[in-house]
Amino acid sequence: MQEEAPAYRTTIAVQGTRVHNLKDVSVEIPRDKFVVITGLSGSGKSSLAFDTIYAEGQRRYMESLSTYAKRFIAQVEKPDVDFVYGLSPVISIEQKTIARNPRSTVGTLTDVSSYLNLLFATIADASCPYTGEPIPVKTSGNIVESILALPFDTEFELLAPIFQVYGEEPKFLFNEVRKLGCRTVLIDGERVDLTQEVPQALGSDQELMAVVDRFTLVAGVEKQLKAAVEHALRVGDSLMTLRIVSGMNKRDSQKYLREFGSKTHGLVYGDIVPDFFMFNNPESACRTCGGVGRDKQTHPELLVTNPERSIRAGCFLRDAYSYKPDNHAGYVLYSLADKYGFSLDTPWSDLSKEQQDLVMYGTKGELLQLKIPPEAKDPKERWLRWPSNFQGIAGQIEQHYRWYRQRGVPSSGMEDYLDRVMVEYQCADCKGSRLRSTRMLFRINGCSIYDLGQMNFDELAPFLSTIKPTGPHGQAGLQVLAEIRKRLDLLLGIGLDYLNFNRTSGSLSGGEAQRIRLSTQIGSGLMGMLYVLDEPSIGLHPKDNVKMINTLRSLRDLGNTVIVVEHDEETIRSADHIVELGPGPGIHGGEVVATGSLKNILDCRRSPTGQYFSGAKRIDTPESRREANEKSLTIRGASENNLKNIDVEIPLGLFVCVSGASGSGKSTLVNEILYKELWKQLVDTRSLSGSHESLDGTEHLTRVIN
Ligand SMILES: [Zn+2]
């Protein structure tokens, strides 16, 4: 007799679950199928899917870990269920937004950022920061080899270009260069000894090169030279060049340098690795914002909270400035008003623009001779001895902030203070790219890594197909491209064509975050898993819902069980198996009303879902709708995100629905513009709303609730 293979379990059997309102429910769910658990709100759907099946699967997985590993994870309580048979490792994909961390983006979530970094390190073309000419990318070993090809006894210097730091004086930069062990800098070719006097100001187009080391090429110098080249690359942010001092005539040395590096400067990039493009690496991150892409700045509107008051009467936000005739700042402001001919008693809004700017941004280097305010109770003559340099109220706060950032020691008190007097803007240094400007010199088909991240997925896909990697790393480049392509196709397939890789995770809706996680799960290609999802249709336009259902099916076709908690008719109709809980909410629910295929549900008289689907019951469209009253809100010129300068009128006193395809700008219009502007006008004037020209009709409202 032929021996039969042992039969595998084909179902997940839940026996006697009493979690929350579930009434000792026992149910069998087929494995490797697309299963929908439905029912009225509060009927116990989530209690069955998440709090029983997922929780028990998770608990048993944890149980299987060693005692040592268990010390590092929170223990999960055993759900109130007799037994669950046939469980697989379970993964839940919920609606919650994943990370509020500003360093998390769609790119890092999907791992595509790492592949983009790798792609740029492999096949990007580099160009010169001064002239835009192409610069070769080599390894430090290659660089040492070509230096060793110089004639013996040639004397040369290793130079590393250095770049000015945004918002800092030259002194700061030169100090940093000295800390790296260089004491000489060439400014436009002119030697400056850093231990002596250094220039106070630099033009933005001046070329700065640090002299890193000086060599004479003799036998046995290789090891030392290699270390020096590596150090030069560190000083020059992966860029370096040579200067031939003696031992070669001018023509030969120029010819040599042209072959060594770029045409004009003989610059060469060395040891470019993927981390060079990673904004979460401190060496590559923008120095102003530290790789967050946003930076705090002062905002005149926020600092002057009472423009109808004068400076003396307290027009400023109290934390920013309040006039006291007896402190030094009081002397300064009194003397400023005296010198420039305005009064501290004039309401702020009546001061001229020039006078306001003087108070806000200072005298721009012009020194101020201090005077004692007549109302000072305890005049301090010693403060008058030196003229004062006034940076303005906003200027002082910003300088304070930069100093705080550079010190690098976070303090919550300081953060709170800064939050009150400053607002977050796109970082002015990196323009939101999060990376140092030298990273933008690497381009593929004319686009930097930031440009690629800004492209919406439906633009990025055709762009990627135009990339034809050639050269020594062409083959490697093709493989990386294929990996990016694979992940991008999954994101497109799930209806996220309007997102881009630079979007921060915090700005994603719960549904978008869920779909991204879903796409990474499919990308992982695991089989034999049990996935539990929470209403994936929420927030989806019907056209995208079809894509979502297809994605869930492909997850099943990989060999997984997919359990979805869902109300959506189309999803329910697409399921292989349906479990309906009910019949009512809360204590009236908690029982299995119907289970089986769609036909079983339709035939079941007790099933509300079946009754509605089969048309036995329906929700009528109301015959009469409420008349609009005359009042309305009008948003004009809305242009935040992808909104194209639109005007929208919203009638008041009605139940209004804003509809449109996913990513069409519904949330931007309602949350970013309408809600935030109402909040600003009705509650807190310090908030900033999305870009629009005006919002009329707020006089009809007294409150806004989110
Ligand atoms: Zn920045």
Boltz pocket constraint, residues with backbone or C-beta under 6 A from the ligand:
constraints:
  - pocket:
      binder: B
      contacts: [[A, 286], [A, 287], [A, 288], [A, 289], [A, 290], [A, 291], [A, 292], [A, 293], [A, 294], [A, 427], [A, 428], [A, 429], [A, 430], [A, 431], [A, 432], [A, 433], [A, 434], [A, 435]]
      max_distance: 6.0
